[in-house]
Amino acid sequence: MVVTGRLAAAAGVAALFVTLVLPSVVGVVVVTCVLAAGLLVDLGAVGRARDLSLSREALTTVRLGRSAEVELVAVNTGGRRLRGTVWDDWPDSARAENGAHVLDLAPGTKVRLRTTLTPTYRGDRVAGRITVRLLGPLGLAGRQTRRDVPARVRALPAFRAERLLRSKVKRLQHLDGRNLANLRGQGTEFDSFREYVAGDDVRAIDWRATARATDVLVRTWRPERNRHVLMLLDTGRVSAGRVGDGTRLDASIEAALLLGGLAAAAGDSVDLLAFDRRARAEVRGVGGKGLQLKLMHAMAGITPALVDTDSAGLVRAAIQRTRRRSLVVWFTSLDGAAVEENLLPVLPVLAQRHRVLIVSVTDPDVAAAATRRDGLSDLYAAAAAESVLAERALVQESLRRTGIAVVAASPEQLPEALADEYLELKQSGAL
């Protein structure tokens, strides 16, 4: 049972009445009886909580940075009018607005109560219990219960790089149309015939087709479709480093989503493995238009683990999942110590079977500090920044000499740089 502020106000008015009009024991008894009678009438007339049916969707999805409405459907299945308040409880990180709803339901009616959620970071938020307070017609007292109505809101990655996807797909289509040239070699497939022109490779002449035609015909080739791309997402402690407005992992997720959408548009199959000491998320066997949404749901709940990544275990997991030669895109850090201790010992095993592309996000603050020379303190910071940049350049050059491509850029530029590298590999027939 609960009492409201209205009962307290009524008691205050009653005390004032007794003091000014009927200052006696009889007056106190009369006023107390009146208040008690009103309280009992209210409790007797209040609706039953079991007559209120509550339901809602089990899962609601929203892009990070946007808002979503969660609907709670309340139905009065009893014969009494239900009056009161309903509180929809969500974690603070869900940023719930309008969580308290006034309830006034006639028998046999229903209402939709909407709560606006704006999550502050990726992942799932589980709803708390719903508090229902039903009051009598006088509003003096009532009954309060709590209900379990399971629900979650999933904050998907923001994917701000989605604005680049359409232009990259158009460029890919343009490359497909322009690449009907005399390309030949690994990673290309036959497309059509055309007439021989001066400068064509004579090895591309198809003598059987020429014998059936009046002109000399050459074969034209195009980059192969239905190639396989495996994205490895390092979720170890290095991915928790702050870069710009987010973490290294956030920037890697943005780039992975753009690459996944572009590869799906190119007709390639894309798999994802998020790993530190064990697999945190995985996407396999999904292609076409459903790939991007599947990637979003898989990466929504990934958070950095404060452990060192088992690089050897990650390579073993990648080899187990990819039997044919594939493009392996590894999102990790290019810090000198991390590369020497974790990457260099295991990369040759992976590069022997697949084409490897290392993707790393760089800190724009370091690049800015290297160019700042305003004061004496800036000189020391600039020297340290120059040392970091030189070490990173040396690591990248050593990787490139072993045949491993590297893409390193700031968080804002990384998705586009990775997409351009993928298109370059497509154009050159290296996939």
Disulfide bonds with the S-S distance in Angstrom:
none
